[in-house]
Amino acid sequence: MKDITIQFEGFSPSTYVETYVKEIVEEIRKEAPTLASVRATIHRAGKDFRGMVRIKSRAGEFFASASARRVHDLGHKLIYRIRRQLGKWKSTRFTRETIRQLGSTAVFVVGIMALTAIGLHTSL
């Protein structure tokens, strides 16, 4: 379900605009929950661009919209707004105890790898 959909409405994007929007949406997808689908729409209304990004995943839905005179500014606004939502979601994914346990496990694994690398540890 890792899919991306991008629509341009009211204008034909230049190669630069199309590439820029694809890069922005791909960046958002990388930060989204696993197996999320991302849909983006960029609409030209007079001199302004309006954009919308929607992420659908098992973890929930995330939505951001913005408008700007330049596509570049629109991209920054959309990323900022969707990252705020994703940040809130990520902050509630784990409890402090889980984070502590993950940290302890990581220290243990790195320690074993270091001992193995210098030949002091061969098995558990």
N, C-alpha and C positions, 0 to 999 in steps of 0.2 A: 504493500500500500504506500510505498515511498514515492509518491508522485507529485509532480509540480505542474500547475496549469497557470499560464499567463495570458491575459487578454488585453488587447489595446483597442479602445473604443474612441471614435471621433477623430482619429488621425492615423496615419501610417508612420510608424516609428522609423527613425534613421537607424542605421546599423549600430551607431554608438549608443543610442537610447535603448535599443533592444538588448544589446550586450550588457549594458549597465543594469537594466532591470533584471535580467537573468542572473547576474552576479549577486544582486541584492537578495533576490528570492532564494537562491542557493545558499547564501549565508544564513538566512532565516531558517531554512530547512535543516541545516547542520545543527542549529541550536534548539530545534523543536524536539518534542518527545519522539522516541523510536517509532518507526513505521507511520509517521504523520504524513498527511497530505497537505500541501500548501497551494492555495489559490490566490492569485493576485490579479487585480484589474486596474489598469491605468486609463483614465478617461480625460479627454481634452474638452474643456468647457471655456470657450473664448480664449482668453490669454492664460488661463489657469489650468493646471493639471490636478486631477483628483485621483487619489489612489486608495485601494483597499487591499488588505492582506487578511486571509482567513486560514487558520491552521485547524485541522480536524485530526484528533487522535484519541486513543483509548483513555488518555489522561485528561481529556477535555478539549474544549474549543477555545481558541484565542482569536481575537479580532482587533484590527487597528485600521483607522482611516485617517487621511490627512489631505491637505491641498497646499499647493505652492505654485509659484510662477515658473520655476525651473524643475525639471525632472530630478536633477541632482539633489535639490533641497527636499523634494518630496520623498526621495529614497531615504535620506537621513531621518526625516520625521517618522516614516513608517518603521524603520529599524528601531529607533528609540522607543516608540510606543509599544511595539510587539515585544522588545527585550524586557521592558518593565513588567509586562504580564508574565513572560516566561521566567523572569527572575523571582517573582512572587511564587509561582508554581514550584520552581526548583527549591526555594527556601522551605517549602512545606513537605518535600518528598522524604526527607530523612529527619529523624529525631536527633538530638544531640548525642544520645547514647549510641545510636547507629553510626554516626560520624566518628565517634571515639573508637568504636570497634573496628571500623574500616581503617582508621589511622593506625591502630595497633597491628592489624593484620598486614598492612603495607610495610610497616617497620620490620616486622618479623620476616616477611618475604624478602625484602631488600637485604636484611642481615644474612639470611641463608644464602642468597645469591652471592654476596660478597665473600662469605666463607668458602663457598664452592669454587669461586673464581680463583682464590689463592690456595686451594687444595686442602683446606683444613676441615671441610665437612663433605662427606660423600653420601650420607643417607640420613633420613630422619629417625 
